[in-house]
Amino acid sequence: MTGKLDGKIALVTGASRGIGYAVSLAFAREGAHVVAVARTEGGLEELDDAIKAVGGSATLVPLDLTDYEGVDRLGAALFERWGHLDVLVGNAGTLGVISPIGHVTPKDWHSAIDINVNANWRLLRSMDPLLQAADAGRAIFVTSGAAQKCQPYWGPYAVSKAALEALVKTYAAEMAGTSVRANLLSPGPIRTAMRAQAMPGEDPDTLPHPSEVAELFVEMALPGFTANGKTRRFEP
């Protein structure tokens, strides 16, 4: 461990696999205590083993982020235990359905909005006082180029990511006079289960591994990273 995040408390959603798993492990290597949030308990336990193997520590939180009251309870628990939160990574998301907008069911539409937008708003709402209580709170949310491209059939995902970007940039503007900084990270094509779902014919070995983008999250989590309301793009 190099200790860039020594003593920091970092919450990562979608931590049981893919980018969230890699970011959690990278944070732990740098000395952060990771609050790992995901629906899959088995994946969280595997992450915990990997974090312990590098000398790090974690608190495992099995939670569906659409359990909004559960998100609020998590915020209260973090306040009671630490009184602040140094880093918030909103990584959990869903691709939703790839379909013409006129064929998307209300259930599928609401699912994409609930997970990609509403859950992240609830996270910000609950964690905002904790971020402001930190010396240099950092919020990082995962977005996608789909928010700007607006390609056919990607409606639920594109719309929800565009809304997420507006949410985070608005929050960043509100935090401009504080020590909190909020930004977005667009990882591009990465070797994840979501990418495989979106592009089933693609060879995953041609894509960067999630661990390659994790170091950019570390950089954006540091007190010295002072950009605010910006979108960083990973360039392998």
C-alpha positions in Angstrom: 0.0 0.0 0.0 1.2 3.5 -0.8 -1.2 5.2 1.6 -2.7 7.8 -0.7 -6.0 7.3 1.1 -4.8 6.4 4.6 -7.5 6.9 7.2 -10.2 7.8 4.6 -13.7 6.3 4.7 -14.9 5.4 1.1 -18.4 4.1 0.2 -18.6 2.2 -3.1 -21.8 1.0 -4.6 -22.0 -1.9 -7.0 -18.9 -3.2 -5.2 -19.4 -7.0 -5.7 -18.1 -7.1 -9.3 -16.7 -5.2 -12.2 -15.7 -1.6 -11.8 -17.0 -1.4 -8.2 -15.0 -4.4 -7.2 -11.8 -3.0 -8.8 -12.3 0.4 -7.3 -12.9 -1.0 -3.8 -9.8 -3.0 -4.0 -7.7 -0.1 -5.3 -9.0 2.1 -2.5 -8.2 -0.5 0.1 -4.7 -0.8 -1.2 -4.3 2.9 -0.7 -5.3 2.6 2.9 -9.0 3.6 2.8 -11.6 1.7 4.8 -14.1 0.6 2.2 -17.9 0.6 2.8 -18.8 -1.9 0.1 -22.4 -1.9 -1.0 -24.0 -4.4 -3.3 -27.0 -6.8 -3.6 -24.8 -9.9 -3.9 -23.6 -11.1 -0.6 -21.3 -13.8 -2.1 -19.6 -11.2 -4.3 -19.1 -8.9 -1.2 -17.5 -11.8 0.7 -15.1 -12.4 -2.1 -14.2 -8.7 -2.2 -13.7 -8.8 1.6 -11.2 -11.7 1.2 -9.3 -9.8 -1.6 -9.2 -6.6 0.5 -7.9 -8.5 3.6 -5.3 -10.2 1.3 -3.8 -6.7 0.5 -3.9 -5.7 4.2 -7.0 -3.5 3.9 -10.3 -3.4 5.7 -14.0 -3.2 4.7 -17.5 -3.0 6.0 -19.9 -5.1 3.9 -23.4 -3.7 3.3 -25.8 -6.1 1.4 -28.3 -3.6 0.1 -30.5 -3.0 -2.9 -30.2 0.7 -3.6 -33.9 0.9 -4.5 -34.5 0.3 -0.9 -34.4 4.0 -0.3 -35.2 3.8 3.4 -32.2 1.4 3.6 -30.0 4.0 2.0 -31.1 6.5 4.6 -30.4 4.0 7.4 -26.9 3.4 5.9 -26.3 7.2 6.1 -27.4 7.2 9.7 -25.1 4.3 10.6 -22.1 5.9 8.9 -22.8 9.1 10.9 -23.0 7.2 14.1 -19.8 5.2 13.5 -17.5 7.8 11.8 -19.4 11.1 11.7 -18.2 11.8 8.1 -17.6 10.2 4.7 -14.5 11.1 2.7 -15.4 9.5 -0.6 -18.7 8.4 -2.3 -18.5 6.4 -5.5 -21.9 5.9 -7.2 -21.1 3.1 -9.5 -24.1 0.7 -9.3 -26.3 0.9 -12.4 -28.4 -1.0 -14.9 -28.3 -1.2 -18.7 -32.1 -1.7 -18.8 -33.6 -2.9 -22.0 -32.4 -2.2 -25.5 -35.6 -1.4 -27.3 -37.5 1.2 -29.3 -38.9 3.7 -26.9 -42.4 2.9 -28.0 -41.9 -0.7 -27.0 -40.3 -0.1 -23.5 -42.7 -1.2 -20.8 -43.4 1.2 -17.9 -41.9 -1.4 -15.5 -38.6 -1.4 -17.5 -38.6 2.4 -17.8 -39.1 3.0 -14.1 -36.5 0.3 -13.2 -33.8 2.2 -15.2 -34.7 5.5 -13.7 -35.0 4.1 -10.2 -31.6 2.5 -10.2 -29.6 5.0 -12.3 -31.1 8.2 -11.1 -33.4 8.0 -8.0 -31.0 5.7 -6.1 -28.1 8.1 -6.7 -30.2 11.1 -5.7 -31.1 9.2 -2.5 -27.4 8.5 -1.9 -26.5 12.1 -2.4 -29.3 13.2 -0.1 -28.3 10.9 2.7 -24.5 11.3 2.3 -24.4 15.0 1.7 -24.0 15.9 5.4 -21.3 13.3 5.8 -19.4 14.5 2.8 -19.6 18.1 4.1 -18.3 16.9 7.5 -15.2 15.5 5.9 -12.1 17.6 5.4 -12.3 17.1 1.6 -15.4 15.1 0.6 -15.2 13.7 -2.8 -18.2 12.3 -4.8 -17.6 10.3 -8.0 -20.4 9.0 -10.2 -20.1 6.7 -13.2 -21.7 7.9 -16.4 -21.5 6.9 -20.0 -21.1 8.5 -23.5 -24.6 7.1 -24.1 -25.9 10.2 -22.3 -24.8 12.4 -25.2 -24.9 10.0 -28.2 -28.6 9.2 -27.9 -28.4 6.2 -30.1 -31.5 4.4 -31.3 -32.9 1.8 -28.9 -30.8 2.9 -25.9 -33.5 5.2 -24.5 -33.8 4.1 -20.9 -30.1 4.0 -20.3 -29.2 7.2 -22.2 -32.0 9.2 -20.6 -31.1 7.9 -17.1 -27.4 8.7 -17.5 -28.2 12.2 -18.8 -30.3 12.8 -15.8 -27.6 11.5 -13.5 -25.1 13.9 -15.1 -27.5 16.8 -14.5 -28.0 15.7 -10.9 -24.3 15.5 -10.1 -23.4 18.8 -11.9 -26.2 20.6 -10.0 -24.9 19.2 -6.7 -21.4 20.2 -7.7 -22.5 23.8 -8.3 -24.2 23.8 -4.9 -20.9 22.6 -3.3 -18.7 25.2 -5.0 -18.3 27.2 -1.8 -17.4 24.2 0.3 -14.6 21.6 0.5 -16.8 19.0 -1.3 -16.1 18.2 -4.9 -18.5 16.1 -7.1 -17.6 14.8 -10.6 -18.4 12.2 -13.1 -16.3 9.5 -14.7 -17.0 7.9 -18.0 -15.1 4.7 -18.3 -15.9 3.8 -21.9 -15.9 0.2 -23.0 -14.7 -1.9 -20.1 -14.7 -5.7 -19.5 -17.8 -5.9 -17.4 -21.0 -8.0 -17.3 -23.0 -4.9 -18.3 -20.8 -4.5 -21.4 -21.3 -8.1 -22.3 -25.0 -7.7 -21.9 -25.0 -4.7 -24.3 -22.6 -6.2 -26.8 -22.9 -10.0 -26.6 -20.9 -10.6 -29.7 -17.8 -8.7 -28.5 -14.6 -10.4 -27.5 -14.1 -9.2 -23.8 -10.4 -9.8 -24.1 -10.2 -6.8 -26.4 -11.4 -4.5 -23.7 -9.5 -2.9 -20.7 -9.9 -4.7 -17.4 -11.8 -2.8 -14.7 -8.6 -2.6 -12.6 -7.2 -0.3 -15.3 -9.8 2.4 -14.7 -9.6 2.0 -10.9 -6.5 4.2 -10.6 -8.4 7.1 -12.1 -11.0 6.8 -9.3 -8.2 6.9 -6.8 -6.9 10.1 -8.4 -10.4 11.7 -8.3 -10.8 10.7 -4.6 -7.7 12.6 -3.4 -8.0 15.9 -1.6 -5.7 17.4 -4.2 -8.2 16.7 -7.0 -10.1 20.0 -7.0 -12.1 19.8 -10.3 -15.8 20.2 -9.7 -18.8 19.3 -11.9 -16.6 17.8 -14.6 -16.7 14.6 -16.5 -13.4 12.7 -16.8 -13.0 10.1 -19.5 -10.9 7.1 -19.2 -8.4 6.7 -22.0 -6.5 3.4 -21.9 
